[in-house]
Structures are given as C-alpha cells and as structure tokens.
C-alpha cells in the first residue's frame, strides 16, 4: 500500500519546529486558575508573551527547534522529566505550546501512550477502523489492509474481543500495526516498543526500516540504546526541557551517558562540560571460531570482550550486535537484567566471553559493536565500535542450498548464545 501523498514528498521539511516551549504548574489549584485565566485572555485577545513564569510554574520545554525531511528518523534522548513526551504531545497536536510553533505536513500517527486512541468497549477490529478514520483513511482502504494488520499484531484470536480485555503488549502490537500498515507520513513513537517481546521488536524494526526507505518520517523516544542507534542516525538530547545536544546518534548516546553519570555521581560540573572520565573502558573485541578452523554458516564462534574497570561494578550486563558495512544485516543480543548474564566486574583488567552457536549468517564480512550496561537502569557504561572502529570477522564457505537457511536479510534475530562467567 503506497503512502498517501497530499504534498510533494521530496520538497521542504515535513516537520518544522521552531522555538517550542511549554510550562507547567506544580500546584493543582494554581494550575486550574492559570488555565482559566489564559483561556479568558485568549478569547478577549489579551494573550501576551509567555516568557514570565508565574508562582509555582516551571519550563518543561524551552526553545526547542529542529526540522525533518522525508526518510529521516530523529531520536529523543533524556532522563525522565527531560521533556521528551511533552515534545511529542506538542508535535501530535495533543497539546499547544506556550511559545513557538510546530508545523507538520501530512498524516501523523502518534504512538505516545499504550491504548491511546482505543475505545475499551470496542473490539480490536472496530478500533482499527476508528483509528484509520482519525488518520483520514477510508474504510475501503482499511478493509484491504485489515488482514495484514491483524497478522502483524499477532492477535487474530482476540481481534473481535473488546480492547479492555487486551494485555499491554497486545495493545502495543495493535497500535503499531495500525500505524505501520496505514502508512502515515509522520510517526511519533514513545517507548511503545518497550512492552513488546523480542520477536515483535524485530518485526517492528524491519517495518520501520522499510517505512523510512519509502520516505516516512519518524520521531522516536526510547531508553534502549541498541534500538535508538539501530533506527536513528540523528538524535537530540534533552535536559531540563532544553536541547543540550543535536547531532549523530552515536555522539548523542555518549553525551546522554555522560549526563547520566554526572547526575548519578552528584557532579558539580555543568552538563555542558561533562567529564570525559568513565568507570569502564573496553579495550577490544576478538572473534575466533570455536569448533573449526574458520567461521562458517551454521557454525559457532567465541566472542571475547577485554575491559578495564576503575572500580568494582556489582551488577552489569553486556551484549553485542553484528552488522554488515552497509547496515543491511544487524543482529543484536538482548542486554536486559532478566536475560541470565548479569555480571560483577572487579577493578582492574578482565574479559567477558560468550559462544555463539548456529550462526545464522551467509558468507560475508561482518563488524561487531559491543557494550557494557548497568543491569538496573539499562544505561550504557562503556561502548566499543560505535565511536571507534568496530571489530570484524569473516564468515566463509560456499553459499548453497544447504546453508541458505541461515540467510538473514535486514532483520534482527535471537542468537543462540552461551554466556560464560567473567574471566
């Protein structure tokens, strides 16, 4: 199904945000009074500039500007309360800014809150048609796409049950499936993918990749650094409602990480001048065949990560991703605290090792990016291959019918990994 083109897709920016600002009041009574006062001033034409804060107010968003053109994906990074969701709500039209303007052209699909836009008493099928109507998509078009939507969401057994009986994951799958298959010009996604299982996340990433290739625009909020680096080439870091960094996602993740470290350690330094000191450094990654003289499709290899730690780290996880040089194939391990490989790092040098079995790759050269993460927060502690050159290895052997089952095209899969204890 082709995207609806009510405007030239290759002309000017489809998102043009200029000097956006939004303030809130911490006191409920004052907030209600200020709201009524502002409505009265707006009706009578006496609404002035919003620069002055009234008692109890604070800036949740301040002077945020950016533009996006077709095919771009922008990541939004920041601690809780940094202003990410407020920005998405302004872009989606759910909230008006106190200052600035946001111009969006085309169909916009906001996936900001689980179940948002769904009526709990309507069935999943009925909600698909309702959400499509909100996007301006006709019932005739939805009828053509509904089987694909239901299949993608993996809820065929429950599609005619009321939404109120759905789990959080089912709501997330249905919401994303509707947005992805009705091809909006702009998608706004806030942590919705976090509740989906690994298999569903893989499908979403593949769909997003195709969506961007077709000229869609994505604004993506996530605390999952693997996801945001896989999807977005550009990211903005927000702190206290202000933009403290706007640039490549790799550099944005580094800035976000240092910002978190300075907050956690109670550093007196300004976020604009973060310390370059990090508690753990990854010196290198090596990949060797574990059961043969070469790495082959369906075979196995051992991956070892060498690190230096300034202090004991009680609870960390680590993981890695495999890429082709043109980013066509990307395979990522999960690094969550429930994945069975929480480690304790001791001060000094050491190594982390694992064995990858049943390698699902065809003959080709691949690169490896790795990271060590806080097991509780998921924040990256150290990275390898993102800001510097990644390690690489070659899968050898003929591409024939026997090993073609190991071929993966532009997808992320679960690897068969055996995690060893720290060396």
N, C-alpha and C positions, 0 to 999 in steps of 0.2 A: 504494500500500500504506500503510495507516494505522499510526501508531506504536502499539506495544503499550502499553496503559495499565493497569498494575498498581497505580496510585496516582493520586490526583487531580492533574492536571497544572497546575491553577491555584491550588493551596493554598500550602504553605510551600516553602522553598528545597529544591531537589533536590541541591545541593552545599552542605554546611555544614562549612567547615574552620576549626578553632579552635586557635590557638597551636601550629601544626605545627613540629616541629624534628627535624633529623636530623644526626648527627655521623658522621664517617668517621675512619679512622686512616691516616696516610701510610705507616706501616711494616707490611709484609705479615705478618710473624711476630706482631707485637703485635696486629694486626687479628684474626688467627685465634684468638689466645689470648683476647682480649676477647670475641669472639663466643661461644666455648665457655663462658667464664665467665658471660656473660649468659644463655645457654640454661640453664645449671645453676641460676642464681639464680631464673629464671622458673619452672622446674619445681618447685623447692622453696618457691616463694612468697616469696623473699627479695629480689625485684627492687624496688629503691627508685627514687628520683628520678634523672633522668639529667643534672642540671644541671652536675655537676662533670666537667670534661674530664680524662681520663687522659693520661699522657705520649704524645705523638705524635698526639693527636686534635684535630680542629677541627670547627667547626659549618659544615656545608654548607647548612643551612636553619635558620632561627631565628625563632620567634614569628610565623608567617605565618597570617593569618586572613582569610577572606572568605566570602561567601555568593552563590549564583547561583540565580535563579528561571527558569522556562521562558521561552525566547525570548532569553535573554541570551548574549552572546559576550564572553569575557574574554581579552584579550591578555596575554601574559607577555613582558616585555622585560628584557634584561640581557646583559652580556658573557658570554663563555664561562666557565663555572665559577661563575656567579652563583647557581645553584640551581634553574634552570627545569626541567630534566629530572628532577632529584630530586623536585621537587614533583609533576610529572606521574606519576612512578612510585608515589608515595605515594597519589595520588588513584586510580590504576588498580588498587591492591591488590598491585602487584608488590613493594612494599617497605613495611615497617612504620615508622612514625615513632618516634623515641626519646621524644618528648613530644607532647602534643596529640592531637587526634582528627579524623578526616575521615569524615563521614557522607555517603554518596551513595545516592540512591534511584533505582531503575530500572535499565535495561540500559545498560551502559557499554562503549563501543568505544574502546580505546586504540590510537592510531596513533603510537607513540613511536619505534620503530626499524624501518628497512626490513627486510621479511621476517620481523618478529617474529610468531610465531603460525603461520607457514607451515612445513610439513614439506618439506624439499628433495627428498625422494624421491617425494612425492605429486604428482599433476598439479594444474594450476591448478583444474580442475573439482572434484577431490576436496578440495582445500584450501578451496574455497568452502563446502562442506558442513561441514567440520570447524570452520571459523571461525564459521559460523552456529550450530552446536551449542554452542559456547562462549558465544555470546550468548543461548542459550536459544531459538533459532528452530528450528522443526521442519523436517524435510526436505521436507514437503509445501509449506510456505511458500517454501522456497528454490527448489523446482522451478518455482514460478510466476514467481520473480524472476530466475532464473539467466540467461536470455537478455538481459535488460536489464542485468544486472551485466557480462556479457561484452562487450556492445556499448559500454557506458560506458567500460570499461577498454581497449577497442580492442586486444584480444589474441585475437580469435576463431581466428586461425591457430595459436596456441600454447596454447590452453586445455587441450588434452589431453597436453601435454608436461610433464615434471617441472619443478617450480619452480626447481630448481638450474640449469636452462638459461636462466632469465629474466634479463634485464638489471635493473639497479637501478630504472630508470624503469618497467619492466613490473611489478615487484613493488609499487612505489608506486601505480601506477594500479589494480592489482587490489585492494590493501588498502583504498584509499579507496572504490572501487566497492562492495566488500562492505559496508563500514560504512555508506555513504550509502544503499544500497538496502534494508538490513535495518532501517533507522530506529531506531537506539538512542535512548534518552532523553538520553544524555550522550556527546559525542565529545571525546576528548583527542588533539590533533594537534600533533606536534613536528617541524617542518621537513620533513615528508614531501612537501609540495607543491613543495619547492625543486628536486627532481630531475625533476619533470615538465616537459614542454615547454609553451610559451605557450598552445597550443590546449587542452591538458588543464587547465591552471590556470584558464582561462576557464570551462570546464565545471564545475570544482570550485567556483568562486566562485558560479556560478549555483545549483548544487545546495545549497551552504551557505546561501545567502540563503533558499531555499525551506524548508530544514530548520529554520532559526531562525523563520521565519514560522509554521511548524507547531508551534512550542513546544519545539523541541530546545534543548539547552544545549551550548555549545562553549567549550573552553579551548584557546587557540591560541598556539603558540610560533613565532616567525619573526623573522629579521633583515631581512626585506623590509618596509620601512616603508610602501610602497604597499599591499601586501597587508593588513597588520595594520590600517591606517587604513580600508581598504575594508570590512573584516569586523567589526571590534570597535569599539563605542562607548566601552567602558571597558577600561583596561589597568593592570597592576601592573608597576612597575619594581623588579627585584631587584638588589641589590649586596651581595656577600659573604654571601649567604643571607638577607638581611633586606629587608623591604619599605621602600623609600625614597620611593615614590610610589604612590598608588592613586587614580585619577580618570579623567577623559576621556582618550581615546587621543591626541588632538591634544596635550594638555598632557604626557602621558606620553612621547610621541616627543621633545618639546622637552627634557624632563628627561633622557631617555636620551642624547640628543645631547650636551648639556652635560656629562653624566657622562663620556662617552667622551672629549670634548675635554680635560677635566681630567686624565684618566688618561694620555692620549697626551702631553700637554704637561708632565706631571710636576708639576702644580699642587699646592701645599701646602694648598690650601683643602679644607675638608671637603666631601664630596658633598652634604651637606645645605645648603651655602651656595655653589652653583656660580656662576661668573662669568657675567654677562649678555653679556659681550663675545663676538662671533662674528666669524670671519675674513671672511665674505662676507655681504652684505645684498642681498636682491632688492628693488629699488625699485618695480617694477611689471611688468605683463604687458599687451601690446597685441595685438589680433587684428583684422586687416583682410583683406578679400577680395583675392586675388592675380590673379584673371583676370576679374573682373566688377565691377559697382558694388555688388553685395550678395553675401552668403554664401548659397548655395542647396544643396539636397540633391544630392550627387554632384559638387559644385563643389570649390573649393580656397580656402584662406586661408593667410596668413602670420602666424606667431606669433613675437613678439619679447619676450625677457626682458631687462630692464635691471638691471644689478647694480653694486655697489661692492665692491671687494676690498681688504682691508688689506695683503695681501702676495701675491706670486706663488703660484699654485696650479698645480703641474705636471701633475696628472692628475685630471681631474674628468669626470663625465658629468652630463647634465641631462635632465629629462623633465617630462611634464605629464599631467594627467588631466582629462577633460571630464565634467561632472555636470549633472543636472537639479536644480532646487531641492529636489525631494522624493527625490533619490538613486535614482530609478528607472533611469536610464541612466548608466553610468560607463564611460568608455573610457580606458585607460591606456597610455602608451608604456612600453617597457622601458628600464631605465636601467643595464643591466649593462655591464661593461667590454668585452664581446665584441660589442657592438651597433654598432660602427663610428662612434660620435660622441664619443670621448674628446677632451677639450679641454684647453687650457692657458690659465688666466686670469692676466692681468697685474694687478699692483697698480694701483688707481685704478678709474675707471668704465669700463663697457663694455656690450656687448649680445651675446646669443646668439639666433640666429634659425633658424627652420625653416619649411618649406612643407608643409602637409597637403593631400594630393590625394585625390580621390574620397571626399569626406566622407560617411560612412555615417550621416547623421542626418536626421530629418524636421524640418519647420518647427517651431521652438520656441526658447525662450531657454535658454541653457546657461551654466554657470560653469566657470572654469578654475582649477585649482590646479597649482602648479609647484614644482620643487625642483632644487637642485644637490647632487650626491653625490660622495663620494670614490670614484674608479674602482676602487680596490683593495679597500676594505672594504665599500663599498656604504652607508656611514653617511651620513645627510643632513648637509650643511654649511649649507644655507640653504633655507627654505621660503617659499612665498607662497600665500595663500588658505586655509591651514589654521587659523592662529591669528588672521588678519585677514580682511577681506572679499575674496573671490576676484574676479578679473576676469570679465566676462560678455560674451557675444555672442549675436546672434540669427540663426538660420537662417530664411530667408524663401522664399516660394514656395508654390504650391498642393500639397496632399497628394493625389496622384493615382496612377493605376496605374503610370505611367512611373517615378516616383521612390519608389514603395512598396518597391522592392528595397533601398533604403537604410535602411529602418527597422530599428532595433535596440531590443529590449525587454530591459532588465535583464541586460545581458551586457557582456563586455569583449572587444574585438576588436583585431586588429592594424591599426594605422593605416598608410596609405601616406604615409610621412614622408621628406622630403628635408632632411637636416641640413646647414646651412651652417657655414662656419668662423666663429670669433669675429670680431666687428666691431672 
